[in-house]
Amino acid sequence: MELLQKSIGSQVLVELKGHRKLRGRLRGYDQHLNLILEDADEISVDVESGTETVEQVNTVIVRGDNVVIVSPPPKNAEKE
């Protein structure tokens, strides 16, 4: 949880169930891993063709049950 705290205000990549990903600025989270992302993009991957589609979703609340992985920004990345 300390890593998530340090990632607030930075861009993170969140992998969800169903081969979906969200990339956005982490605004907040709770102990259930519910996340609030701002300036977010939803990245869907077609498993058969391997193509990705990106759709802007702005602000989104992600239920923690759907989260598989949260990838924090690189250590040298600055907060945007």
Residue frames as qw, qx, qy, qz and C-alpha x, y, z in Angstrom:
[[0.000, 0.884, 0.467, 0.000, 0.00, 0.00, 0.00],
 [0.342, -0.705, 0.111, 0.611, 2.97, 2.32, 0.53],
 [0.352, -0.011, 0.606, 0.714, 3.79, 2.01, -3.16],
 [0.085, 0.693, 0.639, 0.323, 0.26, 3.08, -4.09],
 [0.249, -0.876, -0.237, 0.338, 0.50, 6.04, -1.73],
 [0.364, -0.494, 0.346, 0.710, 3.71, 7.16, -3.45],
 [0.278, 0.216, 0.715, 0.605, 2.00, 6.76, -6.85],
 [0.110, 0.808, 0.532, -0.227, -0.84, 9.21, -6.12],
 [0.112, 0.873, -0.088, -0.467, -0.69, 11.96, -8.71],
 [0.097, -0.466, 0.746, 0.465, 1.37, 9.83, -11.10],
 [0.730, 0.267, -0.345, -0.526, 0.31, 7.83, -14.11],
 [0.464, -0.231, 0.845, -0.131, -0.26, 4.12, -13.44],
 [0.507, 0.133, -0.684, -0.508, -1.22, 1.17, -15.61],
 [0.570, -0.097, 0.637, -0.510, -4.01, -1.03, -14.21],
 [0.304, 0.077, -0.865, -0.392, -4.65, -4.46, -15.69],
 [0.626, -0.044, 0.336, -0.702, -8.21, -5.71, -15.22],
 [0.537, 0.121, 0.834, -0.028, -9.98, -9.01, -15.66],
 [0.596, 0.665, 0.435, -0.120, -11.18, -9.59, -19.22],
 [0.640, 0.174, 0.315, 0.679, -7.99, -8.50, -21.03],
 [0.078, 0.917, 0.213, 0.328, -8.61, -4.80, -20.36],
 [0.566, -0.137, -0.236, 0.778, -6.22, -2.15, -19.14],
 [0.050, -0.966, -0.238, -0.088, -6.61, 1.37, -17.82],
 [0.581, 0.069, -0.116, 0.802, -3.88, 3.98, -17.92],
 [0.121, -0.853, -0.236, -0.449, -4.37, 7.17, -15.94],
 [0.110, 0.484, -0.479, 0.724, -3.33, 9.40, -13.08],
 [0.491, -0.368, -0.764, 0.199, -4.02, 7.79, -9.70],
 [0.210, -0.626, 0.016, -0.751, -6.15, 10.11, -7.60],
 [0.481, -0.423, 0.530, -0.556, -6.96, 7.76, -4.73],
 [0.592, 0.030, -0.797, -0.115, -7.50, 4.21, -3.49],
 [0.643, -0.517, 0.267, -0.499, -8.76, 2.30, -0.46],
 [0.409, -0.413, 0.804, -0.124, -7.96, -0.93, 1.40],
 [0.782, 0.279, 0.535, -0.155, -10.08, -2.97, -1.08],
 [0.404, -0.140, 0.566, 0.705, -7.95, -1.68, -3.99],
 [0.310, 0.829, 0.464, 0.026, -10.84, 0.40, -5.34],
 [0.465, -0.146, 0.197, 0.851, -9.09, 3.02, -7.47],
 [0.277, 0.888, 0.256, -0.264, -9.92, 6.47, -8.77],
 [0.561, -0.020, 0.405, 0.722, -8.13, 7.38, -12.01],
 [0.235, 0.835, 0.130, -0.480, -8.20, 10.74, -13.77],
 [0.319, 0.715, -0.451, -0.429, -7.33, 11.51, -17.40],
 [0.596, -0.173, 0.784, 0.009, -7.69, 7.78, -18.04],
 [0.522, 0.373, -0.553, -0.532, -7.63, 5.73, -21.21],
 [0.837, -0.057, 0.493, -0.231, -9.20, 2.28, -21.50],
 [0.221, 0.509, -0.753, -0.354, -7.10, -0.14, -23.54],
 [0.876, 0.072, 0.360, -0.313, -8.95, -3.20, -24.85],
 [0.030, -0.455, 0.823, 0.339, -7.10, -6.06, -26.50],
 [0.871, 0.211, -0.115, -0.428, -8.77, -8.37, -29.01],
 [0.661, -0.405, 0.631, 0.032, -7.37, -11.77, -28.02],
 [0.833, 0.351, 0.414, 0.103, -7.83, -13.31, -31.48],
 [0.569, 0.754, 0.052, 0.325, -6.21, -10.58, -33.56],
 [0.662, -0.250, -0.178, 0.684, -3.99, -9.04, -30.88],
 [0.169, 0.555, 0.168, 0.797, -5.11, -5.51, -31.80],
 [0.245, -0.408, -0.536, 0.698, -5.50, -2.81, -29.17],
 [0.005, -0.723, -0.387, -0.572, -8.13, -0.10, -29.11],
 [0.295, -0.164, -0.434, 0.836, -7.78, 2.97, -26.89],
 [0.169, -0.732, -0.492, -0.440, -10.78, 4.95, -25.66],
 [0.101, 0.288, -0.382, 0.872, -10.56, 8.05, -23.48],
 [0.451, -0.564, -0.686, -0.082, -12.70, 7.73, -20.34],
 [0.096, -0.722, 0.157, -0.667, -11.45, 10.74, -18.30],
 [0.277, -0.407, 0.660, -0.567, -12.32, 10.00, -14.63],
 [0.768, -0.080, -0.565, -0.291, -13.16, 6.43, -13.63],
 [0.529, -0.477, 0.572, -0.407, -13.68, 4.49, -10.41],
 [0.607, 0.237, -0.745, -0.142, -12.43, 0.90, -10.60],
 [0.836, -0.436, 0.101, -0.317, -13.79, -1.73, -8.25],
 [0.220, -0.651, 0.726, -0.039, -10.93, -3.58, -6.57],
 [0.806, 0.036, 0.578, -0.127, -12.40, -7.02, -7.42],
 [0.757, 0.644, 0.112, -0.005, -11.59, -6.39, -11.08],
 [0.084, 0.879, -0.469, -0.012, -7.96, -5.35, -10.55],
 [0.974, 0.068, -0.117, 0.184, -5.30, -7.91, -11.47],
 [0.680, -0.077, -0.057, 0.727, -2.17, -5.72, -11.47],
 [0.015, 0.995, 0.076, -0.058, -1.36, -2.09, -10.70],
 [0.753, 0.164, 0.019, 0.637, 1.90, -0.98, -12.29],
 [0.234, -0.865, -0.115, 0.430, 3.35, 2.15, -10.71],
 [0.441, 0.883, -0.158, 0.035, 5.35, 4.73, -12.67],
 [0.779, 0.242, -0.308, 0.489, 9.10, 4.25, -13.09],
 [0.566, -0.576, -0.282, 0.518, 11.14, 5.57, -10.15],
 [0.346, -0.172, 0.152, 0.909, 12.63, 8.36, -12.26],
 [0.015, 0.584, 0.578, 0.569, 9.25, 9.56, -13.61],
 [0.005, 0.009, 0.324, -0.946, 8.02, 12.89, -12.30],
 [0.205, 0.565, 0.726, -0.333, 4.44, 13.54, -11.24],
 [0.180, 0.378, 0.512, 0.750, 2.45, 15.16, -14.02]]
